[in-house]
């Protein structure tokens, strides 16, 4: 991977450069609205920093992640990818104050053309995605990550707006495959044996979509035989985000990876747009107009 280029493991990420990102070139339109909540891309340094602060609250204060010292001092989850990614945000416009004070949820998006121009995708530090990408030279990919929602806003409306934003973004840029890390809490895959085994036996990406954890990080997911896996209980044990991906029609890569810094067990989610359930395409609209303004 290009960790040396992007300095993922450095103690401090480079500052956001307004000239290096399309985020700062023009105001982004609102992609969706439900009541007082609306979603769009972040358009300023202050909005991105507010999104990073939310990530810190969730990953560090709630989940116990161990970030580099510079991030801990700032109280923000930061890395070099923040400079090249687009940041989808959900704002509660009912909160008095400026836009950066209204952000209640965020997602980080990295387009294939931007990734290829800047050293690669974040997921490549855990999963062997190079062969996976090489099998689809004509397709455009988008990597999703750093999904965070403040506790008071963990509702159906907020999740719907995040997906409205992702879907509208994919359509705008002609993106054909969504992928990224989905996380289980904790550093011990064995604690999630039921859910991981269900994913392995029922949702494993195969053939042209096959992708595996890097050998040095690979942890087995088939911790239980198929006949011992109760599907209903497995789905109940699934993190909501991963369960949501499965409803859309997602697959998972072979092997989990323990992220010791974030204290999570990660799986790679693979979701070709062509595989998205027609139920959800109809719900959000083929032109992303379900919650559009």
C-alpha positions as CSV (number, residue, x, y, z in Angstrom):
1,X,0.0,0.0,0.0
2,X,1.1,3.6,-0.2
3,X,1.2,4.3,3.5
4,X,4.5,5.9,3.0
5,X,3.0,8.4,0.5
6,X,-0.1,9.2,2.6
7,X,1.7,9.0,6.0
8,X,-1.2,7.0,7.5
9,X,1.0,6.0,10.4
10,X,2.7,9.3,11.0
11,X,2.0,11.2,14.3
12,X,0.4,14.1,12.5
13,X,-1.5,14.4,9.2
14,X,-0.8,17.3,6.9
15,X,-3.1,20.3,7.3
16,X,-6.1,20.6,4.9
17,X,-5.0,22.6,1.9
18,X,-7.9,24.6,0.4
19,X,-6.3,24.5,-3.0
20,X,-5.9,20.7,-3.1
21,X,-9.6,19.6,-2.8
22,X,-12.8,20.2,-4.7
23,X,-14.4,20.6,-1.4
24,X,-13.4,24.3,-1.3
25,X,-14.1,25.2,-4.9
26,X,-17.8,25.9,-4.7
27,X,-20.7,25.4,-2.4
28,X,-22.3,22.0,-2.6
29,X,-26.0,21.6,-3.1
30,X,-28.1,20.0,-0.4
31,X,-28.5,16.3,-1.4
32,X,-31.5,15.5,0.8
33,X,-33.7,16.8,3.5
34,X,-36.1,15.2,6.1
35,X,-37.6,17.8,8.5
36,X,-34.8,19.8,10.0
37,X,-32.1,17.3,8.9
38,X,-30.3,17.8,5.7
39,X,-27.3,16.2,4.0
40,X,-24.6,17.5,1.7
41,X,-20.8,17.5,1.3
42,X,-18.7,19.6,3.7
43,X,-17.5,22.8,2.0
44,X,-15.1,24.4,4.5
45,X,-12.2,23.6,6.8
46,X,-14.4,24.3,9.9
47,X,-17.1,21.8,8.7
48,X,-14.4,19.1,8.1
49,X,-12.9,19.8,11.5
50,X,-16.3,19.5,13.1
51,X,-16.8,16.1,11.4
52,X,-13.4,15.0,12.7
53,X,-14.5,16.1,16.2
54,X,-17.6,13.9,15.9
55,X,-15.4,11.0,14.8
56,X,-13.2,11.6,17.9
57,X,-16.2,11.6,20.2
58,X,-17.4,8.3,18.8
59,X,-14.2,6.4,18.1
60,X,-12.2,7.6,21.2
61,X,-14.6,8.7,23.9
62,X,-17.2,6.1,23.1
63,X,-15.3,3.2,21.6
64,X,-11.8,3.7,23.2
65,X,-9.7,4.1,20.1
66,X,-6.1,5.0,20.5
67,X,-5.2,7.7,18.0
68,X,-1.8,9.4,17.3
69,X,-0.8,11.9,20.0
70,X,-1.5,14.9,17.8
71,X,-5.0,13.8,17.2
72,X,-5.6,13.2,20.9
73,X,-4.3,16.6,21.7
74,X,-6.6,18.2,19.1
75,X,-9.6,16.1,20.1
76,X,-10.2,15.2,16.4
77,X,-9.8,12.0,14.5
78,X,-7.5,13.1,11.7
79,X,-5.3,11.4,9.1
80,X,-3.9,12.2,5.7
81,X,-6.9,10.8,3.8
82,X,-9.0,13.6,5.1
83,X,-7.3,15.9,2.7
84,X,-8.3,14.0,-0.4
85,X,-11.7,12.6,0.6
86,X,-15.1,14.2,0.3
87,X,-16.9,14.4,3.6
88,X,-20.6,13.7,3.6
89,X,-22.4,15.4,6.6
90,X,-25.8,15.5,8.1
91,X,-26.8,18.8,9.7
92,X,-29.6,19.5,12.1
93,X,-30.7,23.0,10.9
94,X,-32.8,23.4,14.0
95,X,-29.7,23.9,16.1
96,X,-28.9,27.6,16.4
97,X,-25.4,28.5,15.2
98,X,-23.2,28.2,12.1
99,X,-23.2,25.2,9.9
100,X,-20.2,23.5,11.5
101,X,-22.1,23.6,14.9
102,X,-25.1,21.7,13.3
103,X,-23.3,18.6,12.1
104,X,-24.6,15.4,13.7
105,X,-23.4,12.7,11.4
106,X,-20.6,12.1,8.8
107,X,-19.3,9.7,6.2
108,X,-16.0,9.8,4.4
109,X,-15.9,9.1,0.7
110,X,-12.9,8.5,-1.6
111,X,-13.4,8.2,-5.3
112,X,-11.3,5.9,-7.5
113,X,-9.8,8.7,-9.6
114,X,-8.8,10.7,-6.5
115,X,-7.4,7.5,-4.8
116,X,-5.4,6.5,-7.8
117,X,-3.9,10.0,-8.1
118,X,-2.9,10.1,-4.5
119,X,-1.5,6.6,-3.7
120,X,-4.5,4.3,-3.2
121,X,-7.4,3.5,-0.9
122,X,-7.5,3.4,2.9
123,X,-8.8,-0.2,2.8
124,X,-5.5,-1.4,1.2
125,X,-3.8,-1.2,4.6
126,X,-6.0,-4.2,5.7
127,X,-7.3,-6.0,2.6
128,X,-5.6,-7.1,-0.6
129,X,-7.8,-5.0,-2.9
130,X,-5.3,-4.7,-5.8
131,X,-6.4,-7.9,-7.6
132,X,-10.1,-7.0,-6.9
133,X,-9.7,-3.6,-8.5
134,X,-7.7,-5.0,-11.4
135,X,-10.5,-7.4,-12.4
136,X,-12.7,-4.4,-13.1
137,X,-10.6,-1.9,-15.0
138,X,-13.6,-0.2,-16.6
139,X,-15.6,0.3,-13.3
140,X,-15.5,3.3,-11.1
141,X,-15.2,2.7,-7.3
142,X,-16.1,4.7,-4.2
143,X,-14.7,3.8,-0.8
144,X,-16.9,4.6,2.2
145,X,-15.5,4.9,5.7
146,X,-15.4,6.7,9.0
147,X,-19.2,6.5,9.4
148,X,-20.3,8.3,12.6
149,X,-23.6,9.4,14.1
150,X,-24.0,11.2,17.4
151,X,-26.0,9.1,19.9
152,X,-29.1,11.3,19.9
153,X,-29.4,11.1,16.1
154,X,-29.1,7.3,15.7
155,X,-32.5,7.1,14.0
156,X,-33.9,5.8,10.8
157,X,-34.1,9.4,9.4
158,X,-30.4,10.0,9.9
159,X,-29.4,6.7,8.3
160,X,-31.8,7.3,5.4
161,X,-30.2,10.7,4.8
162,X,-26.7,9.3,4.8
163,X,-27.7,6.7,2.2
164,X,-29.5,9.4,0.2
165,X,-26.3,11.3,0.2
166,X,-24.2,8.3,-0.8
167,X,-26.6,7.3,-3.6
168,X,-26.8,10.9,-5.0
169,X,-23.0,11.1,-4.8
170,X,-22.6,7.8,-6.7
171,X,-25.0,8.9,-9.4
172,X,-23.4,12.3,-9.8
173,X,-19.9,10.8,-10.4
174,X,-21.1,7.7,-12.3
175,X,-19.7,5.4,-9.6
176,X,-20.5,1.7,-10.0
177,X,-19.1,-0.1,-6.9
178,X,-19.2,0.9,-3.2
179,X,-16.8,-0.7,-0.8
180,X,-15.1,-0.1,2.6
181,X,-14.5,-1.5,6.0
182,X,-17.4,-2.4,8.3
183,X,-16.5,-2.9,11.9
184,X,-17.4,-5.1,14.8
185,X,-16.5,-3.7,18.3
186,X,-13.5,-5.2,20.0
187,X,-10.2,-6.9,19.1
188,X,-11.4,-10.5,19.4
189,X,-13.2,-12.0,16.4
190,X,-14.1,-15.0,18.5
191,X,-16.6,-12.8,20.4
192,X,-18.5,-12.3,17.1
193,X,-18.3,-16.0,16.0
194,X,-22.0,-16.2,15.1
195,X,-22.2,-13.1,13.0
196,X,-18.9,-13.6,11.3
197,X,-19.7,-17.2,10.5
198,X,-23.0,-16.1,9.1
199,X,-21.3,-13.6,6.8
200,X,-18.7,-16.2,5.7
201,X,-21.3,-18.9,4.9
202,X,-24.0,-16.6,3.3
203,X,-22.5,-13.4,2.0
204,X,-18.9,-14.2,0.9
205,X,-17.8,-12.3,-2.2
206,X,-16.8,-14.8,-4.8
207,X,-15.5,-15.0,-8.4
208,X,-15.0,-11.6,-9.9
209,X,-15.8,-9.8,-6.6
210,X,-13.6,-12.0,-4.4
211,X,-11.2,-10.2,-2.1
212,X,-9.3,-11.3,1.0
213,X,-7.7,-9.8,4.0
214,X,-3.9,-9.3,3.7
215,X,-2.2,-12.6,4.7
216,X,-0.4,-10.9,7.7
217,X,-3.7,-9.6,9.1
218,X,-6.1,-12.4,8.0
219,X,-8.4,-13.8,10.8
220,X,-10.7,-16.7,10.0
221,X,-14.4,-15.8,9.9
222,X,-15.8,-19.4,9.6
223,X,-15.6,-19.9,13.3
224,X,-18.8,-22.1,13.3
225,X,-20.1,-24.7,10.9
226,X,-23.0,-23.7,8.7
227,X,-25.4,-26.0,10.5
228,X,-24.7,-24.3,13.8
229,X,-25.4,-20.8,12.6
230,X,-28.9,-19.5,13.5
231,X,-29.6,-16.8,10.9
232,X,-32.0,-14.8,13.0
233,X,-29.7,-14.6,15.9
234,X,-26.7,-13.8,13.7
235,X,-28.5,-10.8,12.2
236,X,-29.5,-9.6,15.6
237,X,-25.9,-9.7,16.6
238,X,-24.8,-7.8,13.6
239,X,-23.7,-4.1,13.9
240,X,-26.5,-1.9,12.4
241,X,-24.2,-0.5,9.7
242,X,-23.2,-3.9,8.4
243,X,-26.8,-5.2,8.7
244,X,-27.8,-2.2,6.6
245,X,-25.2,-3.0,3.9
246,X,-26.6,-6.6,3.8
247,X,-30.1,-5.3,3.2
248,X,-28.9,-3.4,0.2
249,X,-27.3,-6.5,-1.3
250,X,-23.7,-6.3,-0.1
251,X,-21.1,-9.0,0.1
252,X,-18.1,-9.4,2.4
253,X,-14.5,-10.3,1.7
254,X,-12.8,-13.4,3.0
255,X,-11.2,-12.9,6.4
256,X,-11.5,-10.3,9.1
257,X,-8.8,-7.9,10.3
258,X,-8.2,-6.7,13.9
259,X,-7.6,-2.9,14.0
260,X,-5.8,-2.6,17.2
261,X,-5.7,1.2,17.2
262,X,-9.5,1.5,16.8
263,X,-10.3,-1.5,18.9
264,X,-12.4,-3.1,16.1
265,X,-12.7,-6.2,14.0
266,X,-13.1,-5.2,10.4
267,X,-14.6,-6.9,7.4
268,X,-14.6,-5.6,3.9
269,X,-18.0,-4.7,2.5
270,X,-18.4,-5.0,-1.3
271,X,-21.5,-3.5,-2.9
272,X,-21.8,-3.2,-6.7
273,X,-24.5,-0.7,-7.6
274,X,-26.0,-3.3,-10.0
275,X,-26.5,-5.6,-7.0
276,X,-28.4,-3.1,-4.9
277,X,-31.8,-4.5,-4.1
278,X,-34.6,-3.1,-6.3
279,X,-36.6,-2.4,-3.2
280,X,-34.1,0.2,-2.1
281,X,-33.5,1.6,-5.6
282,X,-37.2,2.2,-5.8
283,X,-37.3,3.7,-2.3
284,X,-34.5,6.2,-2.9
285,X,-35.3,6.6,-6.6
286,X,-33.2,5.7,-9.6
287,X,-32.3,9.5,-9.7
288,X,-31.9,9.9,-5.9
289,X,-35.0,12.0,-5.7
290,X,-36.6,10.3,-2.6
291,X,-35.4,13.0,-0.2
292,X,-34.0,15.4,-2.6
293,X,-34.7,19.1,-2.3
